[in-house]
Amino acid sequence: MLASCSSSVLRGAAPFTSHRAARARRPRSRAASWCTNQLVLVPTGDGTTDHLDDGNVPLPGEILLKEGLYELGREEPADVMVPVPTVSTRHAMLRVESGNVTVTDLDSTNGTYVDEREVNPLRSAKLKVGSEVVFGDKYLAKFQLVDRPDAPVTAPVTPASADAKVGDEAGVADTE
């Protein structure tokens, strides 16, 4: 079972009306700024660029997942940017809710794969700890979902609108 952090830790401090109120609500120990567990997408692609015209591509880093809805794409306005040419500008949505992670393909050019199974466009698939997800490029945009204990809280990415519609969770193509 995944431990969760309070939303005030993940999304920043709540607005306060006075310095005295802020001081009264501050955590008393440094441990309050740490989560028990942190879901992270860790890059696992081998970094091969032979399949690209321009082999000068920055490798993506780790993606810390916090509660919310995030658009993943190659460039702005994506909330999570993976600057790889084979990743679409609007490639996928990541939803993190109560320790559960789902990925929805946004009809990307090169597809989204969870554990080697293609996610149908505009459909969602659940990610479990240990699952691998590929955003269009198994060499440069392949990640594994890990549950890292005692990961420090970092500044969150701004989630996309909660009203954004994504597909249902039955969208993994049957490739067997």
CYANA upper distance limits for C-alpha pairs under 8 A (distance plus 0.5 A):
  2 LEU  CA     37 ASN  CA      7.22
  2 LEU  CA     99 GLY  CA      6.62
  2 LEU  CA    147 ASP  CA      8.43
  3 ALA  CA     36 THR  CA      6.46
  3 ALA  CA     37 ASN  CA      6.36
  3 ALA  CA     99 GLY  CA      8.21
  4 SER  CA     35 CYS  CA      7.59
  4 SER  CA     36 THR  CA      7.39
  4 SER  CA     37 ASN  CA      7.34
  4 SER  CA     98 SER  CA      7.89
  4 SER  CA     99 GLY  CA      7.38
  5 CYS  CA      9 VAL  CA      7.13
  5 CYS  CA     10 LEU  CA      7.34
  5 CYS  CA     35 CYS  CA      5.98
  5 CYS  CA     36 THR  CA      7.62
  6 SER  CA     10 LEU  CA      7.09
  7 SER  CA     11 ARG  CA      6.28
  7 SER  CA     12 GLY  CA      8.35
  7 SER  CA     67 GLU  CA      8.34
  8 SER  CA     12 GLY  CA      5.84
  8 SER  CA     13 ALA  CA      5.91
  8 SER  CA     14 ALA  CA      6.86
  9 VAL  CA     13 ALA  CA      7.24
  9 VAL  CA     32 ALA  CA      8.36
  9 VAL  CA     33 SER  CA      7.05
  9 VAL  CA    153 VAL  CA      8.03
 10 LEU  CA     66 LYS  CA      7.26
 10 LEU  CA     67 GLU  CA      8.23
 10 LEU  CA    153 VAL  CA      7.32
 10 LEU  CA    154 THR  CA      8.42
 10 LEU  CA    155 ALA  CA      8.25
 10 LEU  CA    156 PRO  CA      7.16
 11 ARG  CA    155 ALA  CA      8.21
 11 ARG  CA    156 PRO  CA      6.78
 12 GLY  CA    155 ALA  CA      8.36
 16 PHE  CA     21 ALA  CA      6.91
 16 PHE  CA     22 ALA  CA      6.26
 17 THR  CA     21 ALA  CA      7.29
 17 THR  CA     22 ALA  CA      8.23
 18 SER  CA     22 ALA  CA      6.80
 19 HIS  CA     23 ARG  CA      6.56
 20 ARG  CA     24 ALA  CA      6.67
 21 ALA  CA     25 ARG  CA      6.78
 22 ALA  CA     26 ARG  CA      6.71
 27 PRO  CA     32 ALA  CA      6.46
 28 ARG  CA     32 ALA  CA      8.20
 30 ARG  CA     34 TRP  CA      8.25
 33 SER  CA    152 PRO  CA      7.82
 33 SER  CA    153 VAL  CA      7.06
 34 TRP  CA    150 ASP  CA      7.10
 34 TRP  CA    151 ALA  CA      7.23
 34 TRP  CA    152 PRO  CA      5.59
 34 TRP  CA    153 VAL  CA      6.17
 35 CYS  CA    149 PRO  CA      8.31
 35 CYS  CA    150 ASP  CA      6.33
 35 CYS  CA    151 ALA  CA      6.77
 35 CYS  CA    152 PRO  CA      6.99
 35 CYS  CA    153 VAL  CA      7.01
 36 THR  CA    149 PRO  CA      6.29
 36 THR  CA    150 ASP  CA      5.57
 36 THR  CA    151 ALA  CA      7.79
 37 ASN  CA    147 ASP  CA      6.74
 37 ASN  CA    148 ARG  CA      6.06
 37 ASN  CA    149 PRO  CA      4.72
 37 ASN  CA    150 ASP  CA      5.99
 37 ASN  CA    151 ALA  CA      6.80
 38 GLN  CA     64 LEU  CA      7.76
 38 GLN  CA     65 LEU  CA      7.74
 38 GLN  CA     66 LYS  CA      8.43
 38 GLN  CA    147 ASP  CA      6.08
 38 GLN  CA    148 ARG  CA      5.62
 38 GLN  CA    149 PRO  CA      6.68
 38 GLN  CA    150 ASP  CA      7.61
 38 GLN  CA    151 ALA  CA      6.11
 39 LEU  CA     64 LEU  CA      6.80
 39 LEU  CA     65 LEU  CA      5.93
 39 LEU  CA     66 LYS  CA      7.95
 39 LEU  CA     99 GLY  CA      8.41
 39 LEU  CA    145 LEU  CA      7.30
 39 LEU  CA    146 VAL  CA      6.27
 39 LEU  CA    147 ASP  CA      5.15
 39 LEU  CA    148 ARG  CA      6.74
 40 VAL  CA     62 GLU  CA      7.15
 40 VAL  CA     63 ILE  CA      6.07
 40 VAL  CA     64 LEU  CA      5.08
 40 VAL  CA     65 LEU  CA      6.14
 40 VAL  CA    144 GLN  CA      8.50
 40 VAL  CA    145 LEU  CA      6.21
 40 VAL  CA    146 VAL  CA      5.85
 40 VAL  CA    147 ASP  CA      6.88
 40 VAL  CA    148 ARG  CA      7.47
 41 LEU  CA     62 GLU  CA      6.17
 41 LEU  CA     63 ILE  CA      5.46
 41 LEU  CA     64 LEU  CA      7.01
 41 LEU  CA     65 LEU  CA      7.90
 41 LEU  CA    143 PHE  CA      5.98
 41 LEU  CA    144 GLN  CA      5.87
 41 LEU  CA    145 LEU  CA      5.11
 41 LEU  CA    146 VAL  CA      6.86
 42 VAL  CA     61 GLY  CA      7.72
 42 VAL  CA     62 GLU  CA      5.30
 42 VAL  CA     63 ILE  CA      7.17
 42 VAL  CA    143 PHE  CA      5.58
 42 VAL  CA    144 GLN  CA      5.73
 42 VAL  CA    145 LEU  CA      6.93
 42 VAL  CA    146 VAL  CA      7.55
 43 PRO  CA     60 PRO  CA      7.31
 43 PRO  CA     61 GLY  CA      6.87
 43 PRO  CA     62 GLU  CA      6.62
 43 PRO  CA    140 LEU  CA      8.48
 43 PRO  CA    141 ALA  CA      7.49
 43 PRO  CA    142 LYS  CA      6.24
 43 PRO  CA    143 PHE  CA      4.76
 43 PRO  CA    144 GLN  CA      7.01
 44 THR  CA    141 ALA  CA      8.49
 44 THR  CA    142 LYS  CA      5.98
 44 THR  CA    143 PHE  CA      5.65
 44 THR  CA    144 GLN  CA      7.00
 45 GLY  CA    138 LYS  CA      6.41
 45 GLY  CA    139 TYR  CA      4.89
 45 GLY  CA    140 LEU  CA      5.64
 45 GLY  CA    141 ALA  CA      6.83
 45 GLY  CA    142 LYS  CA      5.40
 45 GLY  CA    143 PHE  CA      7.51
 46 ASP  CA    139 TYR  CA      5.73
 46 ASP  CA    140 LEU  CA      7.32
 47 GLY  CA     59 LEU  CA      7.40
 47 GLY  CA    139 TYR  CA      5.80
 47 GLY  CA    140 LEU  CA      5.70
 48 THR  CA    139 TYR  CA      6.04
 48 THR  CA    140 LEU  CA      7.43
 49 THR  CA     54 ASP  CA      8.35
 49 THR  CA     55 GLY  CA      5.55
 49 THR  CA     56 ASN  CA      8.35
 49 THR  CA     57 VAL  CA      8.07
 49 THR  CA    139 TYR  CA      7.95
 49 THR  CA    140 LEU  CA      8.20
 50 ASP  CA     55 GLY  CA      7.16
 57 VAL  CA     83 PRO  CA      8.09
 57 VAL  CA     84 VAL  CA      7.01
 58 PRO  CA     83 PRO  CA      7.33
 58 PRO  CA     84 VAL  CA      7.81
 59 LEU  CA     83 PRO  CA      8.30
 59 LEU  CA     84 VAL  CA      8.22
 59 LEU  CA    140 LEU  CA      7.01
 60 PRO  CA     82 VAL  CA      6.29
 60 PRO  CA     83 PRO  CA      7.49
 60 PRO  CA     84 VAL  CA      8.39
 60 PRO  CA    140 LEU  CA      7.80
 60 PRO  CA    141 ALA  CA      7.54
 63 ILE  CA     80 VAL  CA      8.33
 65 LEU  CA     96 VAL  CA      7.43
 66 LYS  CA     96 VAL  CA      6.81
 66 LYS  CA    156 PRO  CA      7.42
 67 GLU  CA     95 ARG  CA      8.00
 67 GLU  CA     96 VAL  CA      5.24
 67 GLU  CA     97 GLU  CA      5.87
 67 GLU  CA     98 SER  CA      7.68
 67 GLU  CA     99 GLY  CA      8.27
 68 GLY  CA     95 ARG  CA      6.34
 68 GLY  CA     96 VAL  CA      5.75
 68 GLY  CA     97 GLU  CA      7.02
 68 GLY  CA    159 PRO  CA      6.05
 68 GLY  CA    160 ALA  CA      8.34
 68 GLY  CA    162 ALA  CA      8.40
 69 LEU  CA     93 MET  CA      7.39
 69 LEU  CA     94 LEU  CA      6.23
 69 LEU  CA     95 ARG  CA      4.99
 69 LEU  CA     96 VAL  CA      6.92
 69 LEU  CA    159 PRO  CA      5.45
 69 LEU  CA    160 ALA  CA      6.00
 69 LEU  CA    161 SER  CA      7.78
 69 LEU  CA    162 ALA  CA      7.22
 70 TYR  CA     78 ALA  CA      8.28
 70 TYR  CA     79 ASP  CA      6.13
 70 TYR  CA     80 VAL  CA      7.26
 70 TYR  CA     93 MET  CA      6.02
 70 TYR  CA     94 LEU  CA      5.58
 70 TYR  CA     95 ARG  CA      6.92
 70 TYR  CA    157 VAL  CA      8.38
 70 TYR  CA    158 THR  CA      7.98
 70 TYR  CA    159 PRO  CA      5.39
 70 TYR  CA    160 ALA  CA      5.83
 71 GLU  CA     78 ALA  CA      5.75
 71 GLU  CA     79 ASP  CA      5.72
 71 GLU  CA     80 VAL  CA      6.71
 71 GLU  CA     90 ARG  CA      7.53
 71 GLU  CA     91 HIS  CA      8.08
 71 GLU  CA     92 ALA  CA      6.45
 71 GLU  CA     93 MET  CA      4.99
 71 GLU  CA     94 LEU  CA      6.85
 71 GLU  CA    159 PRO  CA      8.14
 71 GLU  CA    160 ALA  CA      6.95
 72 LEU  CA     78 ALA  CA      5.89
 72 LEU  CA     79 ASP  CA      6.55
 72 LEU  CA     80 VAL  CA      5.14
 72 LEU  CA     81 MET  CA      6.36
 72 LEU  CA     82 VAL  CA      7.68
 72 LEU  CA     90 ARG  CA      6.93
 72 LEU  CA     91 HIS  CA      6.31
 72 LEU  CA     92 ALA  CA      5.69
 72 LEU  CA     93 MET  CA      6.33
 72 LEU  CA     94 LEU  CA      7.64
 73 GLY  CA     78 ALA  CA      5.73
 73 GLY  CA     79 ASP  CA      8.24
 73 GLY  CA     80 VAL  CA      6.94
 73 GLY  CA     81 MET  CA      5.71
 73 GLY  CA     82 VAL  CA      6.43
 73 GLY  CA     83 PRO  CA      8.20
 73 GLY  CA     87 VAL  CA      6.85
 73 GLY  CA     88 SER  CA      6.23
 73 GLY  CA     89 THR  CA      5.14
 73 GLY  CA     90 ARG  CA      5.19
 73 GLY  CA     91 HIS  CA      5.41
 73 GLY  CA     92 ALA  CA      7.29
 74 ARG  CA     78 ALA  CA      7.80
 74 ARG  CA     81 MET  CA      5.79
 74 ARG  CA     82 VAL  CA      5.44
 74 ARG  CA     83 PRO  CA      5.14
 74 ARG  CA     84 VAL  CA      6.60
 74 ARG  CA     85 PRO  CA      7.54
 74 ARG  CA     87 VAL  CA      5.99
 74 ARG  CA     88 SER  CA      6.21
 74 ARG  CA     89 THR  CA      5.16
 74 ARG  CA     90 ARG  CA      7.64
 74 ARG  CA     91 HIS  CA      8.07
 75 GLU  CA     81 MET  CA      6.09
 75 GLU  CA     82 VAL  CA      7.74
 75 GLU  CA     83 PRO  CA      6.90
 75 GLU  CA     89 THR  CA      6.22
 76 GLU  CA     81 MET  CA      7.63
 76 GLU  CA     89 THR  CA      8.17
 78 ALA  CA     89 THR  CA      8.00
 78 ALA  CA     90 ARG  CA      7.36
 79 ASP  CA    157 VAL  CA      6.73
 79 ASP  CA    158 THR  CA      6.82
 79 ASP  CA    159 PRO  CA      7.20
 79 ASP  CA    160 ALA  CA      7.68
 80 VAL  CA    157 VAL  CA      7.83
 82 VAL  CA     87 VAL  CA      7.57
 82 VAL  CA    141 ALA  CA      7.80
 83 PRO  CA     87 VAL  CA      7.88
 84 VAL  CA    140 LEU  CA      7.48
 84 VAL  CA    141 ALA  CA      7.73
 86 THR  CA    110 ASN  CA      7.18
 86 THR  CA    136 GLY  CA      6.21
 86 THR  CA    137 ASP  CA      6.52
 87 VAL  CA     91 HIS  CA      6.80
 87 VAL  CA    108 SER  CA      8.24
 87 VAL  CA    109 THR  CA      8.34
 87 VAL  CA    110 ASN  CA      7.60
 87 VAL  CA    135 PHE  CA      6.63
 87 VAL  CA    136 GLY  CA      5.86
 87 VAL  CA    137 ASP  CA      7.54
 87 VAL  CA    141 ALA  CA      8.09
 88 SER  CA    108 SER  CA      6.18
 88 SER  CA    109 THR  CA      6.82
 88 SER  CA    110 ASN  CA      8.04
 88 SER  CA    136 GLY  CA      8.27
 90 ARG  CA    106 LEU  CA      7.05
 90 ARG  CA    108 SER  CA      7.52
 91 HIS  CA    105 ASP  CA      6.76
 91 HIS  CA    106 LEU  CA      5.85
 91 HIS  CA    107 ASP  CA      7.58
 91 HIS  CA    108 SER  CA      5.47
 91 HIS  CA    109 THR  CA      8.47
 91 HIS  CA    111 GLY  CA      8.43
 91 HIS  CA    112 THR  CA      8.49
 91 HIS  CA    135 PHE  CA      7.73
 92 ALA  CA    103 VAL  CA      7.13
 92 ALA  CA    104 THR  CA      5.85
 92 ALA  CA    105 ASP  CA      4.95
 92 ALA  CA    106 LEU  CA      5.43
 92 ALA  CA    107 ASP  CA      8.50
 92 ALA  CA    108 SER  CA      7.84
 92 ALA  CA    112 THR  CA      8.06
 92 ALA  CA    135 PHE  CA      8.23
 93 MET  CA    103 VAL  CA      6.11
 93 MET  CA    104 THR  CA      5.54
 93 MET  CA    105 ASP  CA      7.12
 93 MET  CA    106 LEU  CA      7.52
 93 MET  CA    166 VAL  CA      8.03
 94 LEU  CA    101 VAL  CA      7.43
 94 LEU  CA    102 THR  CA      6.32
 94 LEU  CA    103 VAL  CA      5.20
 94 LEU  CA    104 THR  CA      7.09
 95 ARG  CA    100 ASN  CA      8.41
 95 ARG  CA    101 VAL  CA      6.09
 95 ARG  CA    102 THR  CA      5.72
 95 ARG  CA    103 VAL  CA      6.96
 96 VAL  CA    100 ASN  CA      6.12
 96 VAL  CA    101 VAL  CA      5.13
 96 VAL  CA    102 THR  CA      7.24
 97 GLU  CA    101 VAL  CA      7.09
100 ASN  CA    126 LYS  CA      8.11
100 ASN  CA    127 LEU  CA      8.00
100 ASN  CA    128 LYS  CA      8.20
101 VAL  CA    126 LYS  CA      6.45
101 VAL  CA    127 LEU  CA      5.90
101 VAL  CA    128 LYS  CA      7.77
102 THR  CA    124 SER  CA      6.73
102 THR  CA    125 ALA  CA      5.95
102 THR  CA    126 LYS  CA      4.84
102 THR  CA    127 LEU  CA      6.15
102 THR  CA    169 GLU  CA      8.27
103 VAL  CA    124 SER  CA      5.86
103 VAL  CA    125 ALA  CA      5.99
103 VAL  CA    126 LYS  CA      7.00
103 VAL  CA    127 LEU  CA      7.72
104 THR  CA    119 VAL  CA      7.84
104 THR  CA    121 PRO  CA      7.99
104 THR  CA    122 LEU  CA      6.49
104 THR  CA    123 ARG  CA      5.87
104 THR  CA    124 SER  CA      4.66
104 THR  CA    125 ALA  CA      7.05
104 THR  CA    166 VAL  CA      6.99
104 THR  CA    167 GLY  CA      7.07
105 ASP  CA    111 GLY  CA      7.41
105 ASP  CA    112 THR  CA      6.35
105 ASP  CA    119 VAL  CA      6.87
105 ASP  CA    120 ASN  CA      7.28
105 ASP  CA    121 PRO  CA      5.57
105 ASP  CA    122 LEU  CA      5.81
105 ASP  CA    123 ARG  CA      6.75
105 ASP  CA    124 SER  CA      7.36
106 LEU  CA    121 PRO  CA      6.34
106 LEU  CA    122 LEU  CA      5.76
107 ASP  CA    111 GLY  CA      7.69
107 ASP  CA    120 ASN  CA      8.45
107 ASP  CA    121 PRO  CA      4.97
107 ASP  CA    122 LEU  CA      6.56
108 SER  CA    112 THR  CA      7.98
108 SER  CA    121 PRO  CA      7.77
108 SER  CA    136 GLY  CA      8.32
109 THR  CA    136 GLY  CA      8.06
110 ASN  CA    135 PHE  CA      8.10
110 ASN  CA    136 GLY  CA      4.96
110 ASN  CA    137 ASP  CA      7.94
111 GLY  CA    118 GLU  CA      7.43
111 GLY  CA    119 VAL  CA      7.74
111 GLY  CA    121 PRO  CA      8.21
111 GLY  CA    135 PHE  CA      7.00
111 GLY  CA    136 GLY  CA      5.59
112 THR  CA    118 GLU  CA      6.39
112 THR  CA    119 VAL  CA      6.08
112 THR  CA    133 VAL  CA      7.62
112 THR  CA    134 VAL  CA      6.04
112 THR  CA    135 PHE  CA      5.28
112 THR  CA    136 GLY  CA      6.23
113 TYR  CA    117 ARG  CA      5.65
113 TYR  CA    118 GLU  CA      4.81
113 TYR  CA    119 VAL  CA      6.06
113 TYR  CA    132 GLU  CA      8.47
113 TYR  CA    133 VAL  CA      5.96
113 TYR  CA    134 VAL  CA      5.49
113 TYR  CA    135 PHE  CA      7.27
113 TYR  CA    136 GLY  CA      8.29
114 VAL  CA    118 GLU  CA      6.95
114 VAL  CA    119 VAL  CA      7.35
114 VAL  CA    125 ALA  CA      7.75
114 VAL  CA    127 LEU  CA      7.77
114 VAL  CA    131 SER  CA      7.37
114 VAL  CA    132 GLU  CA      6.21
114 VAL  CA    133 VAL  CA      4.99
114 VAL  CA    134 VAL  CA      7.08
114 VAL  CA    172 VAL  CA      8.44
115 ASP  CA    131 SER  CA      6.38
115 ASP  CA    132 GLU  CA      5.56
115 ASP  CA    133 VAL  CA      6.78
116 GLU  CA    132 GLU  CA      8.18
116 GLU  CA    133 VAL  CA      8.30
117 ARG  CA    172 VAL  CA      7.01
117 ARG  CA    173 ALA  CA      6.91
117 ARG  CA    174 ASP  CA      7.78
117 ARG  CA    175 THR  CA      6.99
118 GLU  CA    172 VAL  CA      6.35
118 GLU  CA    173 ALA  CA      6.02
118 GLU  CA    175 THR  CA      8.34
119 VAL  CA    123 ARG  CA      7.03
119 VAL  CA    124 SER  CA      7.22
119 VAL  CA    125 ALA  CA      7.08
119 VAL  CA    171 GLY  CA      6.03
119 VAL  CA    172 VAL  CA      4.77
119 VAL  CA    173 ALA  CA      6.35
120 ASN  CA    124 SER  CA      8.14
120 ASN  CA    171 GLY  CA      5.56
120 ASN  CA    172 VAL  CA      6.19
120 ASN  CA    173 ALA  CA      6.41
121 PRO  CA    171 GLY  CA      8.07
122 LEU  CA    166 VAL  CA      6.80
122 LEU  CA    167 GLY  CA      5.45
122 LEU  CA    171 GLY  CA      8.11
123 ARG  CA    166 VAL  CA      7.48
123 ARG  CA    167 GLY  CA      4.65
123 ARG  CA    168 ASP  CA      5.93
123 ARG  CA    169 GLU  CA      6.75
123 ARG  CA    170 ALA  CA      7.11
123 ARG  CA    171 GLY  CA      4.67
123 ARG  CA    172 VAL  CA      7.78
124 SER  CA    166 VAL  CA      7.91
124 SER  CA    167 GLY  CA      6.04
124 SER  CA    168 ASP  CA      5.92
124 SER  CA    169 GLU  CA      4.82
124 SER  CA    170 ALA  CA      6.78
124 SER  CA    171 GLY  CA      5.52
124 SER  CA    172 VAL  CA      7.53
125 ALA  CA    169 GLU  CA      5.72
125 ALA  CA    170 ALA  CA      7.14
125 ALA  CA    171 GLY  CA      6.51
125 ALA  CA    172 VAL  CA      6.43
126 LYS  CA    169 GLU  CA      7.45
127 LEU  CA    131 SER  CA      6.25
127 LEU  CA    132 GLU  CA      8.36
127 LEU  CA    133 VAL  CA      8.42
127 LEU  CA    145 LEU  CA      7.75
128 LYS  CA    145 LEU  CA      7.46
129 VAL  CA    144 GLN  CA      8.37
129 VAL  CA    145 LEU  CA      5.63
129 VAL  CA    146 VAL  CA      5.77
129 VAL  CA    147 ASP  CA      6.85
130 GLY  CA    144 GLN  CA      6.53
130 GLY  CA    145 LEU  CA      5.84
130 GLY  CA    146 VAL  CA      6.40
131 SER  CA    144 GLN  CA      6.14
131 SER  CA    145 LEU  CA      6.11
132 GLU  CA    142 LYS  CA      7.47
132 GLU  CA    143 PHE  CA      6.06
132 GLU  CA    144 GLN  CA      4.84
132 GLU  CA    145 LEU  CA      6.95
133 VAL  CA    142 LYS  CA      6.30
133 VAL  CA    143 PHE  CA      5.84
133 VAL  CA    144 GLN  CA      6.80
133 VAL  CA    145 LEU  CA      8.39
134 VAL  CA    138 LYS  CA      6.24
134 VAL  CA    141 ALA  CA      6.24
134 VAL  CA    142 LYS  CA      4.83
134 VAL  CA    143 PHE  CA      6.84
135 PHE  CA    141 ALA  CA      5.93
135 PHE  CA    142 LYS  CA      6.98
136 GLY  CA    141 ALA  CA      7.24
137 ASP  CA    141 ALA  CA      5.58
137 ASP  CA    142 LYS  CA      7.16
138 LYS  CA    142 LYS  CA      5.58
160 ALA  CA    164 ALA  CA      7.70
167 GLY  CA    171 GLY  CA      8.05
